């Protein structure tokens, strides 16, 4: 599955600046292959792995867990956060009114407007 990771110690996205190959193990821990010696190492800083939903917004932007999105519900424009609901094994919309009942796939006008880490 596609993912990205937020480095909580440095307040920035983990970036592949040294040619490392990153992966996540079954426990959700971030690892990389060290290009100097080929060894697998655990990412040293506190981080949060963010999973890709498999969907794109109306502008073609990939939608990830923890993204802030805007969409229309009825005649009202709303903003919410994309979250993973473990119990139901699905991505959901969480806004100020609670959990959104709409499936992400049914929101034609959904637009990524930020994320909980940078905005």
RABELBEL-V651707 format. One record per backbone hydrogen bond with DSSP energy under -1.0 kcal/mol. CO is the residue of the C=O (numbers start at 1). NH is the residue of the N-H. E is the energy in kcal/mol with one decimal. If there is no record, write none. Layout:
CO	NH	E
CO	NH	E
This chain:
2	52	-2.3
4	50	-3.5
5	14	-3.0
6	48	-2.0
7	11	-1.6
7	12	-1.3
12	7	-3.2
15	17	-1.7
21	33	-1.5
23	31	-3.0
25	28	-2.1
29	25	-2.2
30	43	-2.8
31	23	-2.2
32	41	-3.0
34	38	-2.4
39	34	-3.1
41	32	-2.7
46	8	-2.0
46	9	-1.0
48	6	-2.6
50	4	-2.1
51	65	-2.9
55	63	-2.6
57	60	-2.1
61	57	-2.8
63	53	-2.6
64	67	-1.8
66	116	-2.2
67	82	-2.4
68	113	-3.2
68	114	-1.0
69	80	-2.4
70	111	-2.2
71	78	-3.4
73	76	-1.9
76	73	-3.1
78	71	-2.2
80	69	-2.9
81	94	-2.7
82	66	-3.3
83	92	-3.1
85	89	-1.5
85	90	-1.4
90	85	-3.2
92	83	-2.5
93	100	-4.5
94	81	-2.4
95	98	-2.0
98	95	-2.7
103	106	-1.6
104	107	-1.6
106	108	-1.1
107	110	-1.1
110	58	-2.7
111	70	-2.5
114	68	-2.4
115	119	-1.7
